[in-house]
Amino acid sequence: MTPTPSSGDPDRDTLRRASLKVALRISAGVAVLVLVLMAAATVFLMNKLAHPVPPGATAGEAYTYLDSKDLIEGMILAGLAGILLAGGVGWVSARSAIRPLGEALARQRRFVQDASHELRTPLAILDARIQLAQRQVDPASDPAQALARIREDTATLTGIVNELLLTATGPLRGDAGPVDVAGIAGSVTESLQDLAGRQGVRLAFSDGGPTLVRMDPGSLRRAVLALADNALAHTPAGGSITVGTSIEGSRVVVLVTDTGTGITGVDPERIFDRFVRAPGLDGSSGKRSFGIGLALVRDIASTAGGTVEVVRTGPEGTAMRLALPHARL
């Protein structure tokens, strides 16, 4: 099973769907109007045809006779032609009306990309200078602690810039070759072991065997990493997180479960919307989440023809399910 084809430009795909929706609404409205007019005209003409010769008519006068069947067929054909014409006009009108919006979205995306690229370099330089300053002070001194907090703030800014760049560039596409989901999920779990250990969280991987999908491996890794990182951000010390893969029918499933505090302060159905953040362990809006990572997961899943959802959430923890079309060789 292959993902739904797209033009490669998320803005263009969105605007095309919006144009089609507007055109369908215009066509539906015109169709109702045409049907009402046809019904009224049919009733009027049928009433006239019931009395083909007017009262008081004299011999020798000429009259026109209309067959009711031919008249109705002609009106139906005319009505269908009117509806098709209205659909074409609606489609052209919708495309023309939405074109300026597409240009505005493209300019906005280019601005975010350019700004993100420009900010990454000075932030990297700032982080390097902070590290140099930390080497010149006593690690237990107050200046060292202040520098550590400044570096944490710099890392936060870098994370925001990186996520802005990712959301501006969209999911990676590239070659949609067969990708082993279990291999990538296991690699992501291994890369997060040190971070989980520092937080006192047990992170485990459950291998469900070879599971192949057709999508960009970088996009898949980004999606699994975002789900696992979100679980780490909301799981207290002593908790556990499990990343598992399996096959359910025609879908390859990545299930990320944790024993954290659950999703609170926001509707779980909106957790994948942009800039929506659930409160973190300390009551803030997440440790490392800026409201973009989970939105990227949904974009990546939909691009590959899959879905992502919150299976359950509560005081016992949260489970998130990423389902992708299974690629059978």
N, C-alpha and C positions, 0 to 999 in steps of 0.2 A: 504493500500500500504506500503510495507516494503522497507528500503533502500537497495541499491545494496550491496551484500555481499562482504567482503574483507577478507584478511588474518589476519588483525589486525596490520600489520607492514607496515607503509606508504612507507618506502624505498623498501621493497620487492614488494609491489604492483607496484610502479613506475618502478622498474627494470624488472618486468614481462611484463609490457606493452611495455617497450623499446625493450625487447627481441623479443616479438611477432611482433613488427613493423619491426625490422631488418629481421626476418625470412620471413615475408610477402614480403618485398622488394627483398630479394634473390630469393624467389619463383617466383615472378613476372618477374624478369630479366631472370631467367632460362626458364620460360614458353615462353617468347617471343623468346628466342634463339631456343628452341625446335620447336616452331611453324614455325620459319623461315627455319630451317633445314628440317623439315617435308615437307614444301611446295616445297623447292628446290628438295628434293629427289623424291617427287611425280611427279613433272613436268618432271624430268629426266626419271623416270621409265615409266611414261605414254607415253613418246615419244618413248622409246624402245619397249613398248608393241604395239605401232601402226605399227611396222614392225617386227612381230615375227620371220620371216624367212629372214635372211640376203641375200642380192643380191649375186648371184653366187654360192648359196648353191647346193651341189650335192646330189643325191639320196643315201640313206643309212646312212647318217650322223644323229646323235642323237641331239635333241634340247630340252631344258626345257621350258615348257609353264607355265606362271603365270597368274592367274585370277586377273584382276584389282580390283574387289570388295574385295576379300580376302586380297590383298596386302594393300589396303588403311585401312581396318579395323585393320590389324596387326600393321600398323604404328601408328594409333591413339591410340591403347592400349599401345604400347611401349612409345609413347609420354606422355600419362597420368601417366604411371608408373615412367617415368623419372622426371616429375614435382613433384609427391608426394615424391619421394626419395630426390629431391633437397630441398623440404620444410622441411623434417625431418633433413637433414644435416644442413640446414640453422638455424633451431631452436636450435639444439645442439650447433652449432658454436656460435650463438648469446649469448646463456646462458653462455658458457665458456668464451667468450670475455668480458661480462659485470660483471661476478662474482667478479673480483678484484675491480670494481667500487662499488659494493654493500658492500664489506668489508670495503672499505675506507669511505663510507657514514656512516656505523655503528660505526666505530671508531670516526668519527667526531661528531656524535650525542652523543656518550658516553662522549666525552671530554667536549662538551658544557654542558651536564647535570652535570658532576662532578664539572666543574669550577663554574657553577651557584650555586650549593649547597654550595660549599666552600666559595663563596663570600657573600652569604646571611647572614651568622652569623656575620662576622666582620662588615658588614654594619649596622645590627641591633644594635650591641654593640656601634658603632660610633654614631648612632642616639640617643641612650639612654644617652650617655655621653654629647652630645650636649644639650639635654634637662636639664640635671643636671647643666650644666654650665649656661644655660639661667636663672635658678632659682636664681643664685647667683649674678646676675647683674641687674642693673636698666633697666626695659623694654624700657625706652626712650633713653638710652645711645647708643653711637656708637658701643661698643662691643656687645650689645644685637642685634643691627641691623646686624652686621657682622655674629653673630652666627645664626641669622634667615636665612641669605642668604646661609650660609654653610649647614644648615639643608635642605633647598630647593634643593641644589645640591646633598645632600645625598639621598633625596627622588627620585631625577631624576635617580641617579645611581641604586637605589633599583628597580625602575620601569624597567630599562633596563635589569637588571639581571633577574627579574621575567618574562619578556617577552621572554628573551632568553631561560629560563627554559621551558616555555610553548611551544615555537616553537620546542624545542628539544624533549620533551615528546610526542608531537602530541596531537590531540583532544582526550579527555576522551571518553572511550567507555562504559565499564561496561554493566549493564543490560539495554537493549533497551526497557524499558517499556513505556506505554503511559504517556506522559507528557503534562500538560496543558500550552500551550504557553502563553495564556493571563495571567495566574497566575504568571509565571516567569517574563514576560515583566512588569507587574504591580509592582512586587517586586523590579525589577531593577530600575524602575522609582522612587519608593519611597526612595530607598537607595541613589539616586543621588540628592534628593531634597535640602539637606543642601549645597552641592557643587554648585548647580545651583543658590541657593539663594545668596551665597557669591559673585557669579559672576554677579548678577543682571539679571539672565535669568529665564524666566518662563518655567517650565518643566511640561508637562501634559501627561496623559495617556488616550488613547481612547480604551475602552474595546469592542471588537467585539464579545463577547460571548465565550462559551467553544470551544477551538481549541486544538485538541490533535495531537501529533506527537510521533513517536517511536524513541527516541534517549536518550543519556545520559543527565540528567537535568543539570549537571555541565557544559557540553559543550554548551548547549543552553543558559544558563545564561551568560557564557563567551562571546558568540557571540553578544547577545543583549546589554550587557554592553559595549563591544568595539564599537558598532555602536553609542550608546548614548553618550559615552565619547568622541568619535571623533566629534560628533555634538557640544558638549559643548566646545571643544577646538577651534572651528571655528565660534562660535556665540558670538557677542559682547553684552555688557550690554544693557538691554532694549529689547533684542530679545526673541524669543520663540522657544521651541522644543516640538514636539509631537511624542510620541511613540504609534503606533496603531497596533491592530491585526485584522485580518479578514480572511475569507475563500474565495478563488477564484478557483472555480472548484474543482480539486483534490489537491489543495495546500493550506497550511496555510501560511499566509503572515504577516510578521512583517515589518511595514513601519515606518522609522524614518525620520522625516522632520524637517528642521530648517530654520531660517531666517538669516543665517549667510552670509558670504562673498562669498560662493561658492568655488568650486575647481578651483584653478588657479595655473599656473606654472608647471602643470603635466597633462598628458592625463588622463581623467576620467576613461578610460578603463584599465589603469595601476595602479589605486589607490589601488587595492587589491594585487599587487605584493609585494614581500618582500623588505623591506628597501626603499620603495618609499614613500615620505612624501610631502604633500602639504604645502605651506607656511601658517603659523599661522596668528593670528590677528596682531601681531607685526612685521610681515615680516619674522620671523624665521620659521623653519620647524615644525610647530605645537607646542602646549604647552606641551602635555604629550605623544604625539605619537612618537614612535621610529621606525616606518615603519614596525612593526611586527604585531600589533594588528589586523588591517584589513586583513592581509594575513591569520591570524588564523581564522578569520570569514569565509573566502572562504574555508579553509581546513575543518572546521567544517561542513559547508553547503554541500560540495561535499561528505564528509563521510556519511552524513545522506541522500544522494540522492537529495539534494536541490541545490539552486543557490543563489547568492547574486550579486546585480548590482546597479549601480547608475542610478536611474530613470530620474532625471533631476538635473541640477546644473547651477547656474548663480548668478547675483547680488541679486536676490530675495531669494536665499537660495538653499539648497541641499536636495534631497530626496533619501534615500537608501532603497532598498527592499530586504528582506531576505525571500525566499520562500522555504518551506519544505513540503514533502509529508504528506498529511492528513491521520491520523490513525483513521479509522472508527471502532468502537467497535461492 
